[in-house]
């Protein structure tokens, strides 16, 4: 679907794009309850309402704490944590709540199986806030990189000092034995 604009619990406007997958499991019930031409609109409108309610119950920092936010082309893109190949924490929560709200209702009332929702994208709509977060992410990444480099340099220096001390000990032991 198109980008759905909604507000978080702390009134930050965000855009969410998702795909909803469904099948008609009981065609007779579906035709008797709703005009088939209206089914897609009903699913779209109900999906947007459900997503809006889920996002509205979540503060932006809760979303950020379950994600790594990456600066990309001036936008803020929410990515799953490193090494996590499954859906990230917030997106998993959105998926689970969405399915809980819609699956049974659509099956019982319309014979339609809401099979899945895939969150395609998430964007902070406030350009200034997005820019600030992007800058913070870049600064944090730079600091973490510098810290990793310093730690690596420290390990190399420590190893060199230990090696020199070991060589000196071996030399001293060799001279003492001779």
Protein Blocks (a to p, Z undefined) as FASTA:
>chain_A
ZZdddddfkopacddddddddddfblmlmmmmpcfklmmmmmmmmmmmmmmmmmmmpcfk
lmmmmpccddeehiacddddehiabdcfklmmmmmmmmmmmmmmmmmmnopacfbdcdfb
dcdfblklmmmmmmmmmmmmmmmmmmmmmmmmmmmmmmmmmmmmmmmmmmmmmmmmZZ
